[in-house]
Amino acid sequence: MKATIASAVLFVSLAATAAEAQQRVINERVAKSMPTSYQAPDCGLKSGHFKVSSGATYLKTGVEADIPDNAKRALDNGERVLLEAMRQNNQGNNPSAWYYLGRIYLQRGDIYGADSALTRAEKLAPACAGEIDGYRRNGWVALIKGGNGFEEQKNLDSALVLYRQAGVVFRKSPIPFYQAAGVFNQQGATDSAAAYYGKAVQSSAAVTDTTEQKIRNRSAFNQGALLLNAQKHAEAAAVFEKYLTWVPNDIEAKRGLAGAYRGQGQADKAQALEQQIVAAGGSAAPGAPGAGAGTADLMNVGVNLYNDKKYAEAADAFAKVVEAEPHNRDALFNLSNTYLALQDGRKLLATAQRLSAIEPLSENSLKLVGEGYKQAKQVDEAVKIAEKVLALPVDVRVTDFSPGASGATLLATATGREAQTPAGKPIPPAPVALAVEFLDAKGTVVGSQDVQVPALEPGKTQEIKAAAQGNGVVAWRYSPK
């Protein structure tokens, strides 16, 4: 993610270049991707020395030779004479020498040698950058295609080798780094994946192609998410901040950035972003960049704001969830408690009544209704709810709700209570029959199941399970029969 191989070899000495020849990486895909007819440089390069001209001639012969041995001999001679020109004839700063040397290496498939030489040539002759990129891209395309093929065959290690080589032979595209990051992620090497997503972003500073810009953006988002998951909050924040300059309305990224700020103890920054998420509205699921926040986002934001004692802002978040998902028990519960903290009796009462209609044997929900009546100064009604709580035979708490593609299951725990009459007379434990209903987004009953709760002594518990088949289940409710 930091230094690339190019930076290590960019200013190597000629002695190092020669030594490097003993450990070169040769890829036939690159060699075969080069043109089969010689083209002289069209960017104003002049040879400037007879040995450099000889190197160009040897390159032409190597490109156009029909017999492999002749081509190899010509390319070897071209390398030799160009290195001699640099070492013996002070041609080390001659861009033509580096240009022809780089092309010779490409003809051989020598990835690292080509990158080193062509990087130097482009530095010395910036006008040739476009032409150099063209030759580099030929090899790059061949390596990307090869990597894709290996990936389709589930040969991830071989795919990774080619993607990394593609990122050396042509460094101005995010694609090879993005592909390599994906492979690392599949292999569970998340630190390496984050680093390569970072390389994809770094390589994209000058891209104008819209497809590559999208890949740059996806790379930045993925890098930020991986860093956040690794609790590298400062690094994640920097990445998300950059990403949001490119995709300013991405709610998921704002949520990630808010999480990164909270991880650094920067609650004020996080709250500012979370209020933007709330303002974006709610839908059952998050949409594409620029769409409203998903209800899961709003729930998370609401909880954070509630814990920060920003009760009014938290209420806005939970209210939008309830608006989008009117049968969402958790959203109604959170909203009720937020109105309780705000001492807004009218709204607390209305919300808690909806909550208690979903889970009428929940002690907590009934008490919230009672608090609503109290704060609304409806004392007689508050007393009736208190008597109802006192007489409650069991407290039923739902512990898990798992909707699926074709049905849903609900798990709950019933706990026996010391039920009493308003006069304080004990009420003996009695069995309770419950009708559990599973609802779709419109509140239509998709399926139901009756369950029996046996008579429970105070403190004794009974696990409850209900299930139903049907499409589109998103919520539940139960009622005593």
Order of alpha helices (4+ residues) and beta strands (2+ residues): alpha-alpha-alpha-alpha-alpha-alpha-alpha-alpha-alpha-alpha-alpha-alpha-alpha-alpha-alpha-beta-beta-alpha-alpha-alpha-alpha-alpha-alpha-beta-beta-beta-beta-beta-beta
